[in-house]
Amino acid sequence: MARTPHTTDITGRMILLGTGTSVGVPVIGCGCDVCHSTNPKNKRTRCSAILGLPEGNLLIDTPPDLRQQLLREQIGVVHSVLYTHEHADHVFGLDDLRLFPFYLDGPVPLYCSDAVEQRIRRSFDYAFNPPANLHKGGVPRLEIRPISAGFLDAGPLNARQPLEILGAAVTPIPLRHGPNLEVLGFRFGNIAYCTDTNAIPPESMKLLADLDVLVLDALQTRPHATHFSVDEAVEVAMQLKPRQTLLTHVCHELEHEAACAMLPDGIDLAYDGQQLPLT
């Protein structure tokens, strides 16, 4: 029998759970002003977000800081998870999903690409082939639902039907994360979430037209091999012209208030716990 979780109702909202780069901010061992800042907007856990959809809470990625993030926002249940890509800072908090099957009375659905599925099956093999001496409460109960079967193999991007998840339409957005890795952004109505990218193919740019809010990767001021710099992200925002752009996956080189003061109108650094209305 399913248990009843104590949880905050976030229906109609998107919450940016984490907005920091892979090592988080503050950085272990760093003595810089941002890492020692008392401004809570300079405290950045690893990237993640959650949406309150008509049929439940949809989590984007399972970073190592997931437990801390959900407790901070008083979110007691996750109904499904959507993955951007297979890197450790986006996957390795998966074991924190163990409690949710008790609330759902069934496994947690994971929507992901083939590459993410392979990473999960290798890194969390005990969830799929549990040792005989491991209590069932110590095993995440998961149900993988490949995105490739429902979207990415279905012809031209602009002709593909969005996924239906928890009563809402979700459009995967293929992105590049360096020269050799394809990752996914996602569009939910007029909000799009595009972390861990430094190139957006032309077909994907078309899927990002007429947005209210674009959440976009911007690691630092200097160019990087796999992430947009701030200037590159601003250039993308100027092309797409969303009503608001929020920069995420931010490192400790950027102090929140100073960076926002230098950015064009309508573009700001995102921060942990920031809430956005779903449109």
C-alpha positions in Angstrom: 0.0 0.0 0.0 1.3 3.5 -0.9 2.3 5.8 1.9 1.2 9.4 1.9 4.1 11.8 1.7 4.4 15.2 3.4 5.1 17.5 0.5 4.7 21.0 -0.7 2.3 21.4 -3.6 4.3 23.0 -6.5 1.6 22.5 -9.2 2.0 25.1 -11.9 5.6 26.0 -11.0 9.1 25.2 -12.0 11.8 25.3 -9.3 15.5 25.5 -10.2 16.8 23.1 -7.5 20.5 23.6 -8.4 22.2 26.1 -10.7 25.9 25.3 -10.2 28.6 23.7 -12.2 29.8 20.1 -11.6 31.8 20.8 -8.5 29.2 23.2 -7.0 29.8 26.6 -5.3 31.4 27.0 -2.9 34.2 25.0 -4.4 36.0 22.6 -1.9 39.3 24.3 -0.8 38.7 27.6 -2.6 39.3 30.9 -0.8 37.8 33.3 -3.4 35.2 35.9 -2.5 32.3 34.1 -4.2 33.0 30.8 -2.4 33.0 32.7 1.0 30.1 34.9 0.1 27.2 35.2 2.5 24.7 35.9 -0.3 22.6 32.8 -0.6 22.4 33.4 -4.4 26.1 32.5 -4.6 25.5 29.1 -3.0 25.0 26.8 -6.1 24.3 23.1 -5.8 24.6 20.9 -8.9 22.1 21.5 -11.7 18.6 20.2 -11.4 15.0 21.4 -11.7 11.5 20.2 -10.8 8.1 20.9 -12.3 4.7 20.7 -10.8 2.7 19.1 -13.6 -1.0 18.2 -13.6 -0.4 14.6 -12.6 2.7 15.0 -10.4 6.2 16.3 -9.9 8.7 15.8 -12.8 12.3 16.0 -11.7 15.0 16.9 -14.2 18.2 15.0 -13.4 19.4 13.4 -10.2 22.5 15.3 -9.1 24.6 14.3 -6.0 22.9 17.2 -4.1 19.4 15.9 -4.7 18.5 15.0 -1.1 19.6 18.4 0.1 17.7 20.2 -2.7 14.4 18.3 -2.1 14.6 18.9 1.7 15.3 22.6 1.2 12.2 23.1 -1.0 10.1 20.7 1.1 9.3 18.5 -1.8 8.4 15.1 -0.5 7.7 13.1 -3.6 9.0 12.7 -7.2 6.6 11.0 -9.6 8.9 10.8 -12.7 12.5 11.8 -13.7 13.7 13.3 -17.0 17.4 13.2 -17.8 19.5 15.6 -19.9 22.6 13.4 -20.2 24.8 10.8 -18.5 27.5 12.9 -16.7 28.0 12.2 -13.0 26.8 15.6 -11.7 23.4 14.9 -13.4 23.0 11.2 -12.5 24.8 10.2 -9.4 22.2 11.2 -6.9 19.9 8.5 -8.3 19.9 6.4 -5.1 18.0 9.2 -3.4 15.0 8.0 -5.4 14.7 4.9 -3.2 11.9 6.3 -1.0 9.5 7.4 -3.7 8.3 3.9 -4.8 6.8 3.6 -1.2 4.8 6.7 -2.0 4.0 5.8 -5.6 3.2 2.1 -4.9 5.4 1.3 -7.8 8.7 2.1 -9.6 9.8 5.6 -10.5 9.7 6.1 -14.2 12.9 7.4 -15.7 12.8 9.1 -19.1 16.2 9.1 -20.7 18.4 8.5 -23.8 20.1 5.2 -24.5 23.4 6.7 -23.3 21.9 7.7 -19.9 20.2 4.2 -19.6 23.6 2.5 -20.1 25.2 4.7 -17.5 22.5 4.1 -15.0 22.6 0.3 -15.6 26.4 0.2 -15.1 26.6 2.6 -12.2 23.5 1.3 -10.3 23.6 -2.3 -11.3 22.3 -3.4 -7.9 19.0 -1.7 -8.8 18.5 -4.2 -11.7 20.3 -7.3 -10.3 20.1 -6.9 -6.5 22.3 -9.1 -4.4 20.4 -11.7 -2.3 21.7 -10.2 0.9 20.4 -6.7 0.1 17.1 -5.7 1.7 14.5 -4.6 -0.8 14.4 -1.1 0.9 18.0 -0.6 -0.2 17.2 -1.0 -3.9 15.8 1.9 -6.1 12.8 0.6 -7.9 13.1 2.1 -11.4 11.2 1.8 -14.7 13.3 3.1 -17.7 11.3 4.7 -20.5 13.6 5.4 -23.4 13.2 8.8 -25.0 14.7 7.6 -28.3 11.8 5.3 -28.8 9.2 8.1 -28.3 10.8 11.1 -30.0 14.4 11.1 -31.3 13.9 8.4 -33.9 10.7 9.8 -35.4 11.8 11.9 -38.3 12.5 15.6 -38.6 12.4 17.5 -35.3 9.6 19.9 -36.3 7.4 16.9 -37.3 7.8 14.9 -34.1 5.1 14.7 -31.4 6.1 15.9 -27.9 6.3 13.3 -25.1 3.3 13.0 -22.7 4.6 13.0 -19.1 2.4 13.5 -16.1 -0.3 15.1 -18.1 1.9 17.6 -19.9 3.6 17.9 -23.3 7.4 17.7 -23.1 9.5 18.4 -26.2 13.1 17.1 -26.1 15.6 19.5 -27.6 18.8 17.9 -29.0 21.9 19.9 -28.1 25.7 19.5 -28.3 27.9 19.3 -25.2 31.3 19.6 -26.8 32.1 18.0 -30.1 31.2 14.4 -29.3 28.3 14.4 -27.0 24.6 14.9 -27.8 22.5 15.9 -24.8 18.9 16.9 -24.3 17.2 20.2 -23.4 13.5 20.2 -22.8 10.6 22.6 -23.6 7.5 22.7 -21.4 5.0 25.1 -22.9 6.8 28.4 -23.1 9.7 27.5 -20.7 12.8 25.7 -22.0 15.6 24.2 -19.9 18.9 23.8 -21.8 21.9 23.1 -19.5 25.3 21.6 -20.4 25.6 22.8 -23.9 27.8 24.9 -26.1 26.0 24.4 -29.4 22.4 24.4 -30.4 21.7 22.9 -33.9 19.5 25.0 -36.3 16.6 22.6 -36.1 16.7 22.8 -32.3 16.8 26.6 -32.4 13.4 26.5 -34.2 12.0 24.5 -31.3 13.1 27.3 -28.9 11.2 30.1 -30.6 8.7 32.3 -28.8 9.7 31.4 -25.2 8.6 33.2 -22.1 11.7 31.8 -20.2 14.9 30.2 -21.4 17.1 28.6 -18.8 20.5 28.3 -20.5 24.0 27.1 -19.7 26.6 29.8 -19.1 29.6 28.4 -17.2 32.0 31.3 -17.0 33.2 34.4 -18.8 36.0 32.6 -20.7 35.4 30.2 -23.6 35.1 26.6 -22.7 35.2 23.4 -24.7 31.8 22.0 -23.7 29.8 24.9 -22.1 28.6 28.3 -23.3 30.5 31.2 -21.9 28.4 34.1 -20.6 28.9 36.1 -23.9 28.0 33.1 -26.0 24.8 32.5 -24.0 23.9 36.1 -24.3 24.3 35.8 -28.1 22.0 32.8 -28.2 19.4 34.7 -26.1 19.6 37.7 -28.4 18.9 35.4 -31.4 16.0 33.6 -29.7 14.5 36.7 -27.9 12.8 35.0 -25.0 11.1 37.3 -22.6 13.5 36.3 -19.9 16.8 34.3 -19.9 18.3 32.7 -16.8 21.8 31.5 -16.9 22.6 28.2 -15.1 25.5 25.7 -14.6 27.4 28.7 -13.2 30.9 28.4 -11.7 32.5 30.4 -8.8 34.0 33.0 -11.1 30.7 34.8 -11.3 29.4 36.8 -8.3 25.6 36.9 -8.6 24.8 40.6 -8.1 27.8 41.9 -10.0 27.2 39.6 -13.0 23.5 40.4 -13.1 24.3 44.2 -13.1 26.5 43.7 -16.2 24.1 41.6 -18.2 21.5 43.0 -20.7 18.0 43.6 -19.6 16.0 40.4 -19.4 19.1 38.2 -18.8 20.1 37.2 -15.3 22.0 34.5 -13.4 19.6 31.9 -12.1 19.9 30.9 -8.4 19.0 27.9 -6.4 15.4 27.8 -5.3 14.2 30.2 -8.0 10.6 29.6 -8.9 9.0 30.2 -12.3 5.3 30.0 -13.3 4.6 27.3 -15.9 2.8 28.8 -18.9 
